[in-house]
Amino acid sequence: MAVQAVTILNIGDERLMSVQEAAEHLKCGRHLIYQLMDIGILKYLKIGRERRPKYSSLCKMLHDYENQDIMEVLNLSSSPMTASAATD
């Protein structure tokens, strides 16, 4: 299996990746990267219209969610609590 190089943009001390590069690094689709950014699991910096995931945040996410199904984490984070669940 070939290892792909990751192009990282350095802004000060922060290393930034493109959404595509983050997806390739995780071997997933770009849509998942956008979902992770939308719910706050993956931190990013917005440059113009582009969102650039932070490499440090990607590494932290991999550490924090090790041995967990990220799809379950997404479902738990994005599903609103129903009124009946809140009162039970």
N, C-alpha and C positions, 0 to 999 in steps of 0.2 A: 504494500500500500504506500502510495506516495504522500509525503507530507507537503501541504501547501503553505507557502510563505504568507504571512499576514502583514499587510501594509498598515503601519500605525502612524497616525498624525500626532505629533507632540505639541501640546499647547501648555506652555509653562512646564510644570511637573506632571501634568496629566497626559496620559497616552490615550488617544481616541481611535476608534475603528469605524469603518463604514458598516451599515446594517448588513450588507451582503457578506462582508468579511466575518462579522460576528456569527452569522448564520452558517457560514462554511466552517468556522472554528467549532461550532456545536453540532455540525452535521444535521441541520434542521432548516426549515424554510424561513424566509424573511418575515412572514406573517407572525410566527412565534416570537421573533425578536421584538417586533412592534408591540405585541401583547405584553411581553415582559416589561417593556419600557412604559407602556400605558398604565400598568398597575403598580409601577414603582419598584419592581424587583430589580430591574436593570437600569442603572442611572445613566444619563446621557447629557450631552451638551448640544444645544441647538445652534447651528451655524447657518444663517440664512433660512432656507426651507428644510435643510437637512438635519436629521438627528444623528449624532455620532455617539454610539455607546462607549462608555468609559471602560477601558481594558481592566482597570482595577476592580470595577463593579462586576464585570464578567467573571473574573477570578473569585471574587467574594461570593457571588451567586453560586458558582460551582462548589465552593467549600460549604456554604450554608445549606444547600439543598442536596448534598451528597447522599446517595442511596434513596432518594425520594423521586416519585413520579412527578415531573414538572407539570404535566397536564392536570393532575389532581390539585396541585398547588394553584394553578390558574383557575380551575373551577371553584375552589374555595375562596379565592380572592375576588373573583368577579361576580359571584352569585349574591344578589342582595338578600338580606335576611327578611323573611316574610313576617307579617304581623303575628301569625299564630306561633311561629318559632320564637319570636321575641317575648311572648307572654308565657310560654311553657317553661 
